[in-house]
Amino acid sequence: MPGFVVSIVLLALAGPAATGAQAIKMYRVAAISLASDADNKSYNATFSAALRELGYVEGRNLVFDLRYADGDVNRLPKLVDEVIAFNDDSHRHNRRR
């Protein structure tokens, strides 16, 4: 499967993270790829650089949640379920009461 990368990218609000007196919105980018981490290195670096140019910086206002199926299409549903479960959990914990 060289050269063929299937990715699903989701951008979700993970909720504000308190830093000092000011809250900063943290955004979460979840990517699910049929390929491996090694196969996606160049793509991930390019994508991260493009987001940085737009003001989204990993560790400051952006978190990456990258998951790889390593060529096994049967792993994709489980990876999708993990991302959705994490997103539901994030929203549940970040709701204002």
WOURSUL-V910116 format. One line per field, one symbol per residue. psi: psi as a letter, one per 20 degrees, with the letter a starting at -180 (. if undefined). burial: # if it has 24 or more other C-alpha atoms within 12 Angstrom, else .. Layout:
psi->???
burial->???
This chain:
psi->kpioppqppppqoiqqppocipppppqpopppqharghhjgggggggggghghjjopphgjpppnpqpilinhiighggggggggggggghgijqq.
burial->....###....####..........###########...#...#...#.......#....###########....#..##..#...#..........
